[in-house]
Amino acid sequence: MSTTAIIAAAREMLIVTLMLLTPFLLTAVLSSFVMGLFQASTRINDLTLSFVPRFAAVLLAVYFAASWATGLMIGYLERSVVAMRTILG
């Protein structure tokens, strides 16, 4: 196995990982920003008020993006298995 093949496999793995995490992290950041604006405008500083909506938003993102993430992971696994078959013979 050549160095370029190893680098290409690692690069694809990192890209798939970033693509899988992006919707969930973006949801958490945006909901935190909105709740921070709400808390700053109302002067309510309650830890539960910032945690519960962020948790609910991420759960909704998981619910809506689960099929997309599963398809992305299955595609990556299929490409990995094909690559391993060609490497191992």
Residue pairs with C-beta under 8 A, 6 or more apart in sequence:
1 87
5 87
9 80
9 83
12 76
12 79
13 76
16 72
16 73
16 76
19 72
20 69
20 72
20 73
23 61
23 65
23 69
24 58
24 61
24 62
24 65
27 57
27 58
27 60
27 61
28 54
28 57
28 58
30 57
31 53
31 54
31 57
31 58
32 50
32 54
34 53
35 49
35 50
35 53
35 54
36 50
38 44
39 45
39 46
39 49
39 50
